[in-house]
């Protein structure tokens, strides 16, 4: 991780060179986390945690965001009282060209095939 959190409002993120493929794939292997990433990719802007309407408890939602952040898939920052989330697209595309788009597209096709959307 880059630097440990200085306060409860500073969230640790891995540096670009610390992001590992196996961590990214693990983070994206969960349907709820993949759903979060799909929504972030579709919007292309930072979204607050409260934007996401996931069918899980608040503590489970927090866990999913933490896994995505610690794997290097998303960056979380506080803006006022809101925790904002954005894809680390530049880092992921630089390290693993085409991976993010391929996974998001495949997830969208699967969701349409299964009638989940």
N, C-alpha and C positions, 0 to 999 in steps of 0.2 A: 504494500500500500504506500501511497505517496507519503503523507504525514499523518500521524494520529490526530484524531479530532481534538481541537483546541478547546472547544466548548460544545455543548449539546446541539448547537446550531450549525456547527461545522461538521460536515459529513466526509469520512474518508473514502477516497476513490483510488483504484489502482492507476498508476502511471501507464501511459500507452505501452511502454515496453514490458510491463508486468501483466498485460492482458494475455491470457492463454486460451487457445482454441477449445480445449476440453472444458474449461470453466464457462465459456460462452455457450457451447453446445448443451452443457448441463442446465444452465439457466433457461435456455429456450426449449428444453425438453418438457417443461410443465405447461399444460394448456392455459392456465391463468396467466402465467408470465408471457407466454407467446401472444396471448390476447392483448396484454398491455403493450407489448412491442408493436403489434399490428396497428393498434390505435395511435401510438406515437408516430409510427411511420406514415400513416394516412394523413395525420394533421400537420406534421413537419414543424410544429411549434412546441414549446414547453407546455405541459399540461399539469395541473395540480393533481395531487392524489385523490382529492374528492371528486374529480371529473369522472373517474373510473367507477362503474357500477358493477362490481364483481359479486358473484353469488357465494361469497365466503365471508367469514368474520373479519372485523377490522384488524385484529391481531394477525390473522393469516395474510391479509392484504399487505400489511406492513412487512411481514416476512418476505413476500414475493418481491416487493420493491427493494428490500435489502439485498436479496440474492442477485437481482439484476444489477444493482449498483456495485456490489462487491466483485462481480464477474467482469465489470467494465462495459456492460451493455448500455446502461443509462448513466446520466449524471443527474444528481439531485442537489438542488440549492434552495435555500429559504429566500423567499421574496415576501417581506413582511411576515405575516403569520402562515402563509401558504408554503408548502413544500412542493417545488416545481420539479418536473421530470422531463428530461429530453434525451433522445437517443444520442449515443456517441458515434454517430454515423461516420464522421471523418476518421476517427481512430479505427473503427471496425473495417471500413472500406480500405483504409491504408494497410491494415494488417492482413485482412482476409477478403480480397477483392471479390465482390459479387455475392458473398455469403449472406449478408443481411437481406438483400433484395430477393435472392433465391428462396430463403426460408420464409419470408413474409409472403411471397407469391404462392409458394407451395401450401402454406397454411390457409390462405384465402381460397385456393382451389379445393382443398379438403373440406373446409367449412361449407362451401357452396355445394359440394358433392353430398355432404351429410345433412345439408339443410339446417346447419347450426346458426346461420346469420339471419 
